């Protein structure tokens, strides 16, 4: 009998910390940049060139976490039958944290023993393990560390179903996930629907990101003979699928492999004994990917960084496009849906691990449920997809409710109640009623809404320092950078404030940017995110003495320690820079692909890079 119930997980967890109040004006730091687009098939090249985000606005960065972990309770929702137990974290992007196979006692996913954010997502904070649901743009979703709405609905077979839904803010799209575990089923079914309620097309990106344990004998198998390889060197190349490529433990460097799937889309990770996890879907979710960290010192360091004290893992993924570098066009007023299935697989290990790739694929395919049954499940689910939940198990953000206040939408099945509105939405509710935002110029301003509807409202609001500030952020997000600069100058003229000064600094370069940052820090010296940016700007402008002044009195820890080492190096104090490294420090939000730690070390020492500072992906 299927059950759905609340529980809590107790894990060593780092605090997520406060959002960074400084709007992210620079392009998201994506690792994947393709240098050979002109060599690719036209449809692939078109998808790569379409829909990339220039900013994660209106979302702010989540970079306030540390590496300090204490036992904390995380709310969890459990859906289980006599075969499987699925554990979902509604406060963390609806992450499918665990999928336990009850008869064998096996955990089918990589279950991270800690909650430790690290800088891999579009908004910075991301954590490893389980299944992550990525809607938005290339990279880990802005919602990965955000709450979602959750409720119980009755499934097509009368069993309880878990529904999650939210409003994705960078694309302004509502979406839902329905977890369904029929009685006696060996597979967790997940129905996904993404809707475009707007009168214009919207770029869409979706990848279900599945972490599984990686042992020496783990093999990844998919119905493909070729794959697009991306090795973080800038090229996307079509390669044959065979041999060592399918054994992640044999890879030296981090890499992506996007399989050219034929037939029913599926992907499996199997161990030496032929058992493991398989994910399959209906046809709309066509893409399949293998990501591996590799066995280099940097790859091993990343895995330890993300899951301290745990074994290695790899990721198998499923997406709407054939690669993660593409976006698709969701037409105005339309919705897309599909059905995914997650469950155990058991196959003849001799065939699954044999040299005959055709036989290895065939033995896994033979163990899967028929593709027709998954289509049938999708058809049955569509009949209840619009059923409105009566009682909630968890509450998400108020952003969907705010958009519904601005322009009421028909979104059956995914209500955004007024009760979810909170302090973040309050200034914008007031603007709807004709009251413009205003306040203390030294206080952190509320996050700016940047879609055309809100930008137009702000454009006609009465002028003060804060409305000029918000106008500038909205102009910048729309690509009108000169208009943004003019608005921020008006903001400073109306009432000098550090927030518009900082934005002007980002829009500028060299000594002028450094000067603007110093003016901003003088107004709010306690703003650590501002101070960090300001020190980096002094170094970029060739002003290490000014950087040293800003560093004076600050604790030499975290990213401040790295900046201190770089400043001492720029001042010619090589021994002082090395001393910072010798003392030891951790940059909690070191970015995936960032080489500042290794680059600075190479400038101060001929010795091998200590493992604790090695995050190189190639």
C-alpha positions as CSV (number, residue, x, y, z in Angstrom):
1,X,0.0,0.0,0.0
2,X,1.4,3.4,-1.0
3,X,1.9,6.0,1.8
4,X,2.8,9.7,1.8
5,X,3.9,11.3,5.0
6,X,6.1,14.0,6.6
7,X,9.3,13.4,8.4
8,X,12.6,15.1,9.1
9,X,16.2,14.3,8.2
10,X,19.0,15.2,10.7
11,X,22.2,15.9,8.8
12,X,25.4,17.8,9.5
13,X,24.5,20.9,7.7
14,X,26.0,24.3,6.9
15,X,23.8,27.4,7.2
16,X,22.8,28.6,3.7
17,X,23.3,32.2,5.0
18,X,21.9,35.5,3.7
19,X,21.5,36.3,0.1
20,X,24.1,38.7,-1.4
21,X,22.3,42.1,-1.6
22,X,24.4,43.2,-4.7
23,X,22.5,42.5,-7.9
24,X,24.4,40.0,-10.2
25,X,25.0,42.3,-13.1
26,X,27.7,40.2,-14.7
27,X,26.9,37.1,-16.9
28,X,26.6,33.9,-15.0
29,X,30.0,32.2,-14.7
30,X,29.3,29.2,-16.9
31,X,32.1,26.7,-17.4
32,X,30.8,25.5,-20.7
33,X,31.8,27.8,-23.6
34,X,31.9,26.2,-27.1
35,X,34.6,27.4,-29.4
36,X,33.8,25.3,-32.5
37,X,30.1,26.2,-33.0
38,X,30.7,26.6,-36.7
39,X,31.7,22.9,-37.0
40,X,28.4,21.6,-35.4
41,X,25.1,20.5,-37.1
42,X,22.9,23.6,-37.8
43,X,20.2,22.6,-35.3
44,X,22.7,22.0,-32.5
45,X,24.5,25.3,-33.2
46,X,21.2,27.2,-33.2
47,X,20.2,25.7,-29.8
48,X,23.6,26.7,-28.4
49,X,23.2,30.3,-29.7
50,X,19.6,30.7,-28.4
51,X,18.4,31.7,-25.0
52,X,21.4,32.0,-22.8
53,X,20.9,34.2,-19.7
54,X,22.9,37.4,-19.4
55,X,22.1,37.6,-15.7
56,X,20.3,35.6,-13.0
57,X,18.2,38.6,-12.1
58,X,15.8,39.0,-10.5
59,X,17.4,36.3,-8.4
60,X,20.2,37.4,-6.1
61,X,23.3,35.2,-5.4
62,X,23.3,32.8,-2.5
63,X,26.9,33.0,-1.3
64,X,26.5,33.5,2.4
65,X,27.3,30.0,3.5
66,X,30.3,28.6,5.3
67,X,32.1,25.3,5.7
68,X,30.9,25.0,9.3
69,X,28.4,22.2,9.8
70,X,26.2,21.3,12.8
71,X,23.4,18.8,13.2
72,X,20.2,20.3,11.8
73,X,16.7,19.1,10.9
74,X,15.6,19.3,7.3
75,X,11.9,18.8,6.5
76,X,11.3,15.8,4.3
77,X,8.3,14.1,2.5
78,X,8.3,10.4,2.0
79,X,6.4,8.4,-0.6
80,X,6.7,4.7,-0.3
81,X,5.1,1.4,-1.3
82,X,6.2,-2.2,-0.6
83,X,9.1,-1.9,-3.1
84,X,10.5,1.6,-2.9
85,X,10.9,4.5,-0.5
86,X,11.4,7.9,-2.0
87,X,12.5,10.9,0.2
88,X,12.0,14.4,-1.1
89,X,13.3,17.7,0.4
90,X,10.7,20.4,-0.3
91,X,12.7,23.2,1.2
92,X,15.7,22.5,-1.1
93,X,14.3,22.6,-4.6
94,X,12.3,19.4,-4.2
95,X,15.5,17.4,-4.4
96,X,14.8,13.6,-4.5
97,X,17.3,12.9,-1.7
98,X,17.0,9.2,-1.5
99,X,15.4,6.3,-3.4
100,X,15.7,3.1,-1.3
101,X,15.0,-0.4,-2.8
102,X,13.4,-2.1,0.2
103,X,13.8,-5.8,-0.8
104,X,17.5,-5.5,-1.5
105,X,18.3,-2.8,1.1
106,X,20.1,-0.8,-1.6
107,X,20.2,2.9,-1.9
108,X,19.8,3.6,-5.6
109,X,21.0,7.2,-5.6
110,X,24.1,8.9,-4.2
111,X,22.9,10.0,-0.8
112,X,25.0,12.8,0.5
113,X,25.6,12.4,4.3
114,X,25.9,16.2,4.7
115,X,24.2,19.4,3.5
116,X,27.2,21.5,2.3
117,X,26.6,24.2,-0.3
118,X,29.3,25.0,-2.8
119,X,29.6,27.4,-5.8
120,X,28.3,25.4,-8.7
121,X,24.8,26.8,-9.3
122,X,23.6,29.8,-11.3
123,X,23.1,31.6,-8.0
124,X,26.3,30.0,-6.4
125,X,24.9,27.7,-3.7
126,X,24.5,24.1,-4.8
127,X,24.8,20.7,-3.1
128,X,25.5,17.2,-4.4
129,X,23.4,14.1,-4.3
130,X,20.0,12.7,-5.2
131,X,18.0,14.0,-8.2
132,X,17.9,17.7,-8.9
133,X,15.2,19.3,-11.2
134,X,16.8,22.0,-13.3
135,X,14.6,24.5,-15.1
136,X,16.0,27.8,-16.3
137,X,19.3,28.0,-18.2
138,X,22.5,26.2,-18.7
139,X,23.8,25.5,-15.1
140,X,22.2,24.4,-11.9
141,X,18.8,26.0,-11.4
142,X,18.2,29.1,-9.3
143,X,15.7,27.1,-7.2
144,X,18.2,24.4,-6.1
145,X,18.3,25.8,-2.6
146,X,14.8,27.3,-2.5
147,X,11.5,26.0,-1.1
148,X,8.8,24.6,-3.2
149,X,5.0,24.2,-2.7
150,X,4.0,20.6,-1.9
151,X,0.7,18.9,-1.5
152,X,-1.0,15.5,-1.7
153,X,-3.3,14.7,-4.6
154,X,-5.0,11.5,-5.5
155,X,-3.2,9.6,-8.3
156,X,-5.0,8.0,-11.3
157,X,-5.1,4.7,-9.4
158,X,-6.3,6.1,-6.2
159,X,-2.9,6.1,-4.4
160,X,-1.5,9.2,-2.8
161,X,0.7,11.3,-5.1
162,X,3.1,14.0,-4.1
163,X,2.9,17.3,-6.1
164,X,5.5,20.0,-6.0
165,X,5.4,23.3,-7.9
166,X,7.0,26.7,-8.1
167,X,7.5,29.8,-10.2
168,X,10.9,30.0,-11.9
169,X,11.8,33.6,-11.9
170,X,14.5,34.0,-14.5
171,X,12.1,32.7,-17.2
172,X,8.8,33.6,-15.4
173,X,7.5,30.0,-15.9
174,X,5.4,27.9,-13.5
175,X,6.2,24.2,-13.4
176,X,5.1,21.1,-11.4
177,X,6.5,17.7,-10.4
178,X,4.1,14.9,-9.5
179,X,5.7,11.9,-7.8
180,X,3.7,8.7,-8.2
181,X,4.4,5.3,-6.8
182,X,1.7,2.8,-7.7
183,X,1.1,-0.2,-5.5
184,X,3.6,-2.9,-6.3
185,X,5.6,-0.7,-8.6
186,X,9.4,-1.1,-8.8
187,X,9.7,2.4,-10.4
188,X,9.1,5.8,-9.0
189,X,7.2,7.8,-11.6
190,X,7.7,11.5,-11.9
191,X,5.4,13.5,-14.2
192,X,6.8,17.0,-15.1
193,X,4.9,19.9,-16.7
194,X,6.3,23.3,-17.7
195,X,3.8,26.0,-18.8
196,X,4.3,29.2,-20.7
197,X,1.4,31.5,-19.6
198,X,2.8,34.4,-21.7
199,X,1.9,35.8,-25.1
200,X,5.5,35.3,-26.3
201,X,7.9,32.4,-26.8
202,X,10.3,31.6,-23.9
203,X,13.6,29.8,-24.0
204,X,13.4,26.5,-22.0
205,X,16.1,24.4,-20.4
206,X,15.4,21.2,-18.4
207,X,17.8,18.6,-17.1
208,X,17.1,16.0,-14.4
209,X,20.4,15.7,-12.7
210,X,20.9,12.2,-11.1
211,X,23.7,11.5,-8.7
212,X,24.7,7.8,-8.3
213,X,27.6,6.1,-6.4
214,X,30.8,5.6,-8.4
215,X,32.9,2.6,-7.6
216,X,35.8,1.1,-9.6
217,X,33.5,-1.1,-11.6
218,X,30.6,1.3,-12.2
219,X,29.5,1.4,-15.9
220,X,27.2,3.9,-17.5
221,X,25.1,2.5,-20.3
222,X,22.7,4.3,-22.7
223,X,21.1,3.4,-26.1
224,X,23.7,5.2,-28.1
225,X,26.8,4.5,-30.2
226,X,28.0,8.1,-30.3
227,X,28.2,11.0,-27.9
228,X,29.1,14.6,-27.9
229,X,32.2,15.1,-25.7
230,X,32.8,18.3,-23.8
231,X,36.1,18.3,-21.9
232,X,36.1,21.9,-20.5
233,X,38.6,23.0,-23.2
234,X,36.0,24.7,-25.3
235,X,35.3,22.1,-28.0
236,X,32.2,19.9,-28.5
237,X,33.2,16.8,-30.5
238,X,31.3,13.7,-31.6
239,X,33.0,10.5,-30.4
240,X,32.3,6.8,-30.4
241,X,30.8,5.3,-27.2
242,X,32.9,2.3,-26.2
243,X,35.3,0.9,-23.7
244,X,36.8,3.2,-21.1
245,X,34.4,6.1,-21.9
246,X,31.6,4.1,-20.1
247,X,33.7,3.5,-17.0
248,X,34.0,6.8,-15.1
249,X,36.7,5.5,-12.7
250,X,39.1,5.2,-15.7
251,X,38.7,8.9,-16.6
252,X,41.5,11.2,-15.6
253,X,39.8,14.6,-16.1
254,X,36.3,16.0,-15.7
255,X,34.1,15.6,-18.8
256,X,30.6,15.7,-20.2
257,X,29.3,13.0,-22.6
258,X,25.9,13.8,-24.3
259,X,24.7,10.6,-25.8
260,X,23.0,10.5,-29.2
261,X,20.1,8.4,-28.0
262,X,18.1,6.2,-30.4
263,X,14.7,4.7,-29.5
264,X,13.3,4.9,-26.0
265,X,15.4,7.4,-24.0
266,X,17.1,5.8,-20.9
267,X,20.3,5.7,-19.0
268,X,21.7,3.3,-16.4
269,X,24.6,3.0,-13.9
270,X,25.4,-0.6,-13.1
271,X,27.9,-2.1,-10.7
272,X,30.1,-5.2,-11.1
273,X,27.3,-7.5,-10.3
274,X,24.9,-6.0,-12.9
275,X,22.7,-4.2,-10.4
276,X,22.2,-0.4,-10.3
277,X,19.8,2.4,-11.2
278,X,18.0,3.1,-14.4
279,X,16.2,6.2,-15.5
280,X,13.9,6.2,-18.5
281,X,11.3,8.6,-19.9
282,X,8.7,9.3,-22.6
283,X,10.1,10.7,-25.8
284,X,10.0,14.5,-25.1
285,X,12.9,14.1,-22.6
286,X,15.3,13.0,-25.3
287,X,18.8,14.0,-24.0
288,X,21.0,11.8,-21.8
289,X,24.4,12.7,-20.3
290,X,27.2,11.3,-18.3
291,X,29.2,13.8,-16.1
292,X,32.2,12.7,-14.2
293,X,34.7,14.6,-12.0
294,X,37.6,12.4,-13.2
295,X,40.4,10.9,-11.1
296,X,42.8,13.8,-11.2
297,X,43.7,15.5,-7.9
298,X,41.3,18.3,-8.6
299,X,38.4,15.9,-9.4
300,X,39.0,14.0,-6.2
301,X,39.2,17.3,-4.3
302,X,35.9,18.4,-5.7
303,X,34.1,15.3,-4.6
304,X,35.5,15.5,-1.1
305,X,34.6,19.2,-1.1
306,X,31.0,18.5,-2.0
307,X,30.5,15.4,0.2
308,X,33.1,15.3,3.0
309,X,34.0,11.8,4.1
310,X,31.8,10.1,1.6
311,X,32.7,7.9,-1.4
312,X,32.8,9.1,-5.0
313,X,29.9,9.8,-7.2
314,X,29.0,10.5,-10.8
315,X,26.0,12.1,-12.5
316,X,23.7,10.7,-15.2
317,X,21.3,13.2,-16.5
318,X,18.2,13.5,-18.7
319,X,17.2,16.7,-20.6
320,X,14.9,18.2,-23.2
321,X,17.7,18.9,-25.7
322,X,20.5,16.6,-26.8
323,X,23.1,18.7,-24.9
324,X,23.1,20.9,-21.9
325,X,24.5,23.8,-23.9
326,X,21.2,24.3,-25.8
327,X,17.8,26.0,-25.1
328,X,14.5,25.1,-26.8
329,X,11.7,27.5,-27.7
330,X,8.5,27.0,-25.7
331,X,5.7,28.7,-27.8
332,X,3.4,31.3,-26.3
333,X,0.5,29.8,-24.2
334,X,1.8,26.2,-24.6
335,X,2.9,23.6,-22.0
336,X,5.2,20.6,-22.3
337,X,4.9,17.5,-20.2
338,X,6.6,14.1,-19.9
339,X,6.9,11.1,-17.6
340,X,10.2,9.9,-16.0
341,X,10.7,6.6,-14.2
342,X,13.4,5.7,-11.6
343,X,14.1,2.3,-10.3
344,X,16.5,-0.7,-9.8
345,X,17.9,-2.6,-12.7
346,X,19.5,-6.1,-12.6
347,X,21.2,-7.6,-15.6
348,X,23.7,-10.4,-16.5
349,X,27.0,-8.8,-15.3
350,X,28.9,-10.7,-18.0
351,X,26.9,-9.0,-20.8
352,X,26.6,-5.7,-19.0
353,X,30.3,-5.4,-18.6
354,X,31.4,-7.2,-21.7
355,X,33.3,-5.8,-24.7
356,X,30.2,-6.1,-26.9
357,X,28.6,-2.7,-26.5
358,X,25.5,-3.9,-28.4
359,X,25.0,-6.7,-26.0
360,X,25.6,-4.5,-23.0
361,X,22.9,-2.1,-24.2
362,X,20.6,-4.9,-25.1
363,X,20.7,-6.7,-21.7
364,X,19.7,-3.4,-19.9
365,X,17.0,-2.6,-22.4
366,X,15.5,-6.1,-21.9
367,X,15.2,-5.4,-18.2
368,X,13.2,-2.1,-18.6
369,X,9.5,-1.7,-18.5
370,X,7.9,-1.4,-22.0
371,X,7.9,2.1,-23.4
372,X,4.2,1.8,-24.1
373,X,3.5,1.4,-20.4
374,X,5.2,4.7,-19.7
375,X,3.2,6.4,-22.3
376,X,0.0,4.9,-20.8
377,X,1.1,6.3,-17.3
378,X,1.6,9.7,-18.9
379,X,-1.9,9.6,-20.4
380,X,-3.5,8.6,-17.1
381,X,-1.6,11.3,-15.3
382,X,-2.8,14.0,-17.7
383,X,-6.4,13.3,-16.5
384,X,-5.5,14.5,-13.0
385,X,-2.8,17.0,-13.7
386,X,-5.2,20.0,-13.2
387,X,-6.7,18.8,-10.0
388,X,-6.2,21.5,-7.4
389,X,-4.6,20.4,-4.1
390,X,-6.8,21.0,-1.1
391,X,-4.1,21.0,1.7
392,X,-0.5,21.9,1.5
393,X,2.4,19.9,2.9
394,X,5.0,22.7,2.3
395,X,4.9,26.3,1.2
396,X,7.1,27.9,-1.5
397,X,7.9,31.5,-2.3
398,X,5.5,34.4,-2.8
399,X,6.7,35.3,-6.3
400,X,4.1,33.3,-8.1
401,X,1.3,34.9,-6.0
402,X,2.8,38.3,-6.8
403,X,2.7,37.7,-10.6
404,X,-0.8,36.4,-10.2
405,X,-1.8,39.6,-8.5
406,X,-0.2,41.7,-11.3
407,X,-1.9,39.6,-14.0
408,X,-4.3,36.8,-12.9
409,X,-3.4,33.6,-14.7
410,X,-5.3,30.3,-15.2
411,X,-2.9,27.7,-13.8
412,X,-5.1,24.8,-12.7
413,X,-3.4,22.3,-10.4
414,X,-0.7,24.7,-9.2
415,X,-2.2,27.4,-7.0
416,X,-0.1,30.3,-5.8
417,X,-2.0,31.5,-2.7
418,X,-1.9,35.0,-1.3
419,X,-0.8,33.5,2.0
420,X,2.6,32.9,0.5
421,X,3.2,36.6,0.0
422,X,5.9,38.0,2.4
423,X,8.3,40.9,3.1
424,X,10.2,40.4,-0.2
425,X,7.0,41.0,-2.2
426,X,5.6,43.8,0.0
427,X,7.3,46.7,-1.9
428,X,6.0,45.4,-5.2
429,X,2.5,45.0,-3.9
430,X,2.7,48.6,-2.8
431,X,3.8,49.6,-6.2
432,X,0.8,47.9,-7.7
433,X,-1.3,50.1,-5.5
434,X,0.5,53.2,-6.6
435,X,3.0,53.6,-3.7
436,X,6.6,53.8,-5.0
437,X,9.5,52.3,-3.0
438,X,11.6,54.6,-0.8
439,X,13.8,54.3,2.2
440,X,17.1,54.8,3.9
441,X,19.9,55.0,1.3
442,X,22.3,53.1,3.5
443,X,19.8,50.2,4.1
444,X,19.9,47.2,1.7
445,X,17.3,47.8,-1.0
446,X,14.7,45.2,-1.8
447,X,15.5,42.9,-4.8
448,X,14.6,44.4,-8.2
449,X,12.0,42.8,-10.4
450,X,13.2,43.1,-14.0
451,X,10.6,41.6,-16.4
452,X,9.0,44.2,-18.8
453,X,5.8,44.5,-16.8
454,X,7.5,45.5,-13.5
455,X,10.1,47.6,-15.3
456,X,7.3,49.6,-17.0
457,X,5.6,50.2,-13.6
458,X,8.8,51.4,-12.1
459,X,9.5,53.7,-15.1
460,X,6.4,55.7,-14.3
461,X,6.9,55.7,-10.5
462,X,7.8,59.1,-8.8
463,X,11.5,59.8,-8.9
464,X,13.7,59.2,-5.8
465,X,17.0,57.5,-5.2
466,X,15.5,54.0,-4.9
467,X,13.2,54.2,-7.9
468,X,16.2,55.4,-10.0
469,X,18.2,52.5,-8.6
470,X,15.6,49.9,-9.5
471,X,15.2,51.4,-13.0
472,X,18.9,51.1,-13.5
473,X,18.9,47.4,-12.5
474,X,15.9,46.7,-14.8
475,X,17.6,48.5,-17.7
476,X,20.8,46.5,-17.2
477,X,18.9,43.2,-17.2
478,X,17.2,44.2,-20.5
479,X,20.6,44.9,-22.0
480,X,20.2,48.7,-22.0
481,X,23.4,49.4,-20.2
482,X,23.8,53.1,-21.1
483,X,20.3,53.7,-19.7
484,X,21.2,51.8,-16.6
485,X,24.3,54.0,-16.0
486,X,22.2,57.2,-16.4
487,X,19.7,55.9,-13.9
488,X,22.3,55.0,-11.3
489,X,23.9,58.4,-11.7
490,X,20.5,60.0,-11.0
491,X,20.1,57.7,-8.0
492,X,23.5,58.9,-6.6
493,X,22.6,62.6,-7.3
494,X,19.2,62.2,-5.6
495,X,20.8,60.7,-2.4
496,X,24.3,59.3,-2.4
497,X,24.0,55.6,-1.8
498,X,26.5,52.7,-1.9
499,X,24.2,50.5,-4.0
500,X,24.1,52.7,-7.1
501,X,27.8,53.5,-6.7
502,X,28.6,49.8,-6.7
503,X,26.5,49.2,-9.8
504,X,28.2,52.1,-11.6
505,X,31.6,50.5,-10.6
506,X,30.5,47.2,-12.2
507,X,29.6,49.1,-15.3
508,X,32.9,50.8,-15.4
509,X,36.5,49.5,-15.4
510,X,40.0,50.4,-14.2
511,X,40.8,53.2,-11.8
512,X,37.3,54.8,-12.0
513,X,35.6,51.5,-11.0
514,X,38.1,51.2,-8.1
515,X,37.3,54.7,-7.0
516,X,33.6,54.1,-7.1
517,X,34.0,51.0,-5.0
518,X,36.0,52.9,-2.4
519,X,33.2,55.5,-2.2
520,X,30.6,52.8,-1.7
521,X,32.6,51.0,1.0
522,X,33.1,54.2,2.8
523,X,29.3,54.4,3.2
524,X,28.7,50.8,4.3
525,X,32.1,49.3,5.4
526,X,30.3,46.4,7.2
527,X,29.0,45.0,3.9
528,X,31.3,42.0,3.3
529,X,30.1,41.3,-0.3
530,X,30.8,44.9,-1.2
531,X,34.2,44.9,0.5
532,X,35.2,41.6,-1.4
533,X,34.2,43.1,-4.7
534,X,36.0,46.4,-3.9
535,X,39.3,44.7,-3.0
536,X,39.2,42.7,-6.2
537,X,38.5,45.9,-8.2
538,X,41.6,47.6,-6.7
539,X,43.8,44.7,-7.8
540,X,42.2,44.6,-11.2
541,X,43.0,48.3,-11.6
542,X,46.7,47.8,-10.5
543,X,46.1,49.5,-7.1
544,X,47.5,47.1,-4.5
545,X,48.1,49.8,-2.0
546,X,44.4,50.7,-2.0
547,X,43.5,47.0,-1.8
548,X,45.8,46.8,1.3
549,X,44.0,49.7,2.9
550,X,40.6,47.9,2.4
551,X,42.1,44.7,3.9
552,X,43.4,46.4,7.0
553,X,41.7,45.0,10.1
554,X,39.7,42.3,8.2
555,X,40.1,38.6,9.4
556,X,42.4,36.8,7.0
557,X,40.0,33.9,6.2
558,X,38.0,32.6,3.3
559,X,38.0,34.7,0.1
560,X,39.5,37.6,2.1
561,X,42.6,35.4,2.7
562,X,42.9,34.7,-1.1
563,X,42.6,38.4,-1.8
564,X,45.2,39.1,0.9
565,X,47.6,36.7,-0.7
566,X,47.0,38.3,-4.1
567,X,47.5,41.8,-2.6
568,X,50.8,40.8,-1.0
569,X,51.9,39.3,-4.3
570,X,51.0,42.5,-6.2
571,X,53.0,44.5,-3.6
572,X,56.1,42.3,-4.3
573,X,55.8,40.5,-0.9
574,X,56.1,36.9,-2.2
575,X,57.0,35.5,1.2
576,X,54.0,37.2,2.7
577,X,51.7,35.8,0.0
578,X,53.0,32.3,0.5
579,X,52.6,32.6,4.3
580,X,48.9,33.1,3.8
581,X,48.8,29.7,2.0
582,X,51.0,28.1,4.6
583,X,48.7,29.2,7.4
584,X,45.8,27.6,5.6
585,X,42.4,28.8,4.5
586,X,39.3,27.6,2.6
587,X,37.3,29.7,0.1
588,X,33.8,28.4,0.8
589,X,32.5,29.6,-2.5
590,X,35.4,28.6,-4.8
591,X,33.7,28.5,-8.3
592,X,33.6,25.4,-10.5
593,X,36.3,26.0,-13.1
594,X,37.9,28.8,-11.0
595,X,41.7,28.6,-11.0
596,X,42.5,31.6,-8.8
597,X,43.9,29.4,-6.0
598,X,46.2,27.4,-8.2
599,X,47.2,30.5,-10.3
600,X,48.2,32.5,-7.2
601,X,50.1,29.6,-5.8
602,X,52.1,29.2,-9.0
603,X,53.1,32.8,-8.7
604,X,54.4,32.5,-5.2
605,X,56.0,29.0,-5.1
606,X,57.7,26.4,-7.3
607,X,56.5,23.7,-5.0
608,X,53.6,21.3,-6.0
609,X,50.2,22.7,-5.4
610,X,48.9,21.4,-2.0
611,X,45.9,19.2,-2.5
612,X,43.7,21.4,-0.3
613,X,44.0,24.2,-2.9
614,X,43.6,22.0,-6.0
615,X,40.3,22.5,-7.7
616,X,41.5,22.3,-11.3
617,X,39.2,20.6,-13.7
618,X,41.7,20.1,-16.4
